[in-house]
Amino acid sequence: MDAILFSVLILSSTAVLFVLLFRKKKKRPVLLNRSLPEPLKKILLEEVPFYHQLGEDGRRNFEARVQVFLDQVRITGVNTTVEDMDRVLVASSAIIPIFNFEDWQYVNLHEVLLYPDSFDHEFEQQGSGRNILGMVGEGALNHMMILSQQELRQSFSDKTGKNNTAIHEFVHLVDKTDGSIDGLPEVLLQQQYLVPWLRLMRHEIEQIKDNNSDINPYGASNESEFFAVASEYFFERPDLLREKHPELYDLLLKIFSPTQNVKN
Ligand SMILES: [Zn+2]
């Protein structure tokens, strides 16, 4: 082999090696080979209506993402035992809001603590005045979420309600991804819809305050709570929301399902 050919070979193989080593890796969770154990699939089928209404491909995708979530986020019981049911319901609550965002990862969450029931601002689980059913941790509790186990199960077993605390908390976490929990999910919502969304939120909050709305009054606390409460309604009773609040339904569809055409 002559020297020139040899140099060309060396150079080209170095280039190939360089490309292989430094090509931009597409950040994507490895989903295809993740399969959920049968008992967990059974829980999904029986307890999670969102999963139930998906087609075969959608279900497979949902199952894989539940498994990836469970691989990545620890679920710990505080004075209670975490069962498969709880693990599946927590993971489902996480996946439902971002199901249409294939590459989504909860980078701001490491652990979910399950308390048996409600708690107060001091995290006391006994005594009166315990009215918190879920929260996204701040400060020392950053990257954590606390949920009431009883409320978690209750939200999913009630098939006609508009409330789901665990979904509510995960929506706060999605909202927090851009740096602030403010009801404006900049990571999901295209720029041109931000102003219409803000205007609509303010209008709907006024309607609640005027006693002229079927949306949970807690949503009138501020815009971030409105976004979380309206999202619960959107995922729990989409048809009812569409009927009663078509404009709100359309904008939430743009937020959570941006590639889907708005149905008339
Ligand atoms: Zn909230």
Residues whose N, C-alpha, C, O or C-beta is under 5 A from the ligand:
A	BS01	ZN	E225 A228
